[in-house]
């Protein structure tokens, strides 16, 4: 049995976009993968497609703000595959609101999903990693936390919190063989980004190509490839790092 086949991966927000691509890449690397999402139908469709290719994959419904739902989902993963030693936290939401229009409810929702939801997703699987003396935790943050972004104070703050959480956890867990890193993408061509354009919250994605040094938009596969590397034994000396998969945007 290869090492990847014995290491169980969970990806949150895995029904579409970056999360789906990460789950696909990890499955292709031989990891048993659990796809978690509020959109159970989408996650099940994606897991079925992976199984049709001979991969080990299952889907579970979970809202990252709901610890009971996460505990149930993780229980199903352990029952099927065993202890969880890889977690990629891709679940997240975005919002565009002028500062004067960010209500307490809007603020709490963004922080609840993006920051608290990330913590909720990580904490329950740490005991599995401690027992294995090996683990990989990868959070998906955002370039907006590094540069700021107009009308996104709540979103940028939530992702900045994810980056700080990542660095703090890396100190706690490094002595136990567990690495913790974050990837803050720049603009990635995902359904969520396209929806923002359609709503008029964001200019056309193609307008960003000329200001991106590599002269193209990011793709979910770009992010997933970096995740797959960080999950490998080759990345064992990388922890507490912000890995900018951003096409050359300089921070």
HUHUBEL-V626723 format. One record per residue. N is the residue number from 1. RES is the residue in one letter. SS is DSSP state (alpha for helix, beta for strand, coil for the rest). Layout:
n & res & ss
N & RES & SS
N & RES & SS
This chain:
n & res & ss
1 & X & coil
2 & X & coil
3 & X & coil
4 & X & alpha
5 & X & alpha
6 & X & alpha
7 & X & coil
8 & X & beta
9 & X & beta
10 & X & beta
11 & X & beta
12 & X & beta
13 & X & coil
14 & X & coil
15 & X & coil
16 & X & coil
17 & X & alpha
18 & X & alpha
19 & X & alpha
20 & X & alpha
21 & X & alpha
22 & X & alpha
23 & X & alpha
24 & X & alpha
25 & X & alpha
26 & X & alpha
27 & X & alpha
28 & X & alpha
29 & X & coil
30 & X & coil
31 & X & coil
32 & X & coil
33 & X & beta
34 & X & beta
35 & X & beta
36 & X & beta
37 & X & beta
38 & X & coil
39 & X & coil
40 & X & alpha
41 & X & alpha
42 & X & alpha
43 & X & alpha
44 & X & alpha
45 & X & alpha
46 & X & alpha
47 & X & alpha
48 & X & alpha
49 & X & alpha
50 & X & alpha
51 & X & alpha
52 & X & alpha
53 & X & coil
54 & X & coil
55 & X & coil
56 & X & coil
57 & X & beta
58 & X & beta
59 & X & beta
60 & X & beta
61 & X & beta
62 & X & coil
63 & X & coil
64 & X & coil
65 & X & coil
66 & X & coil
67 & X & alpha
68 & X & alpha
69 & X & alpha
70 & X & alpha
71 & X & alpha
72 & X & alpha
73 & X & alpha
74 & X & alpha
75 & X & alpha
76 & X & alpha
77 & X & alpha
78 & X & alpha
79 & X & alpha
80 & X & alpha
81 & X & alpha
82 & X & coil
83 & X & coil
84 & X & beta
85 & X & beta
86 & X & beta
87 & X & beta
88 & X & beta
89 & X & beta
90 & X & coil
91 & X & coil
92 & X & coil
93 & X & coil
94 & X & coil
95 & X & coil
96 & X & coil
97 & X & coil
98 & X & coil
99 & X & alpha
100 & X & alpha
101 & X & alpha
102 & X & coil
103 & X & coil
104 & X & alpha
105 & X & alpha
106 & X & alpha
107 & X & alpha
108 & X & alpha
109 & X & alpha
110 & X & alpha
111 & X & alpha
112 & X & alpha
113 & X & alpha
114 & X & alpha
115 & X & alpha
116 & X & alpha
117 & X & alpha
118 & X & alpha
119 & X & alpha
120 & X & alpha
121 & X & alpha
122 & X & alpha
123 & X & alpha
124 & X & alpha
125 & X & alpha
126 & X & alpha
127 & X & alpha
128 & X & alpha
129 & X & alpha
130 & X & alpha
131 & X & alpha
132 & X & alpha
133 & X & coil
134 & X & coil
135 & X & beta
136 & X & beta
137 & X & beta
138 & X & beta
139 & X & beta
140 & X & beta
141 & X & coil
142 & X & coil
143 & X & coil
144 & X & alpha
145 & X & alpha
146 & X & alpha
147 & X & alpha
148 & X & coil
149 & X & coil
150 & X & coil
151 & X & coil
152 & X & coil
153 & X & alpha
154 & X & alpha
155 & X & alpha
156 & X & alpha
157 & X & alpha
158 & X & alpha
159 & X & alpha
160 & X & alpha
161 & X & alpha
162 & X & alpha
163 & X & alpha
164 & X & alpha
165 & X & alpha
166 & X & alpha
167 & X & alpha
168 & X & alpha
169 & X & alpha
170 & X & alpha
171 & X & alpha
172 & X & alpha
173 & X & alpha
174 & X & alpha
175 & X & alpha
176 & X & alpha
177 & X & coil
178 & X & beta
179 & X & beta
180 & X & beta
181 & X & beta
182 & X & beta
183 & X & beta
184 & X & coil
185 & X & coil
186 & X & coil
187 & X & coil
188 & X & beta
189 & X & coil
190 & X & coil
191 & X & alpha
192 & X & alpha
193 & X & alpha
194 & X & alpha
195 & X & alpha
196 & X & alpha
197 & X & alpha
198 & X & alpha
199 & X & alpha
200 & X & coil
201 & X & coil
202 & X & coil
203 & X & coil
204 & X & coil
205 & X & alpha
206 & X & alpha
207 & X & alpha
208 & X & alpha
209 & X & alpha
210 & X & alpha
211 & X & alpha
212 & X & coil
213 & X & coil
214 & X & coil
215 & X & coil
216 & X & coil
217 & X & coil
218 & X & beta
219 & X & coil
220 & X & alpha
221 & X & alpha
222 & X & alpha
223 & X & alpha
224 & X & alpha
225 & X & alpha
226 & X & alpha
227 & X & alpha
228 & X & alpha
229 & X & alpha
230 & X & alpha
231 & X & coil
232 & X & coil
233 & X & alpha
234 & X & alpha
235 & X & alpha
236 & X & coil
237 & X & coil
238 & X & coil
239 & X & coil
240 & X & coil
241 & X & coil
242 & X & beta
243 & X & coil
244 & X & coil
245 & X & coil
246 & X & coil
247 & X & coil
248 & X & coil
249 & X & coil
250 & X & coil
251 & X & coil
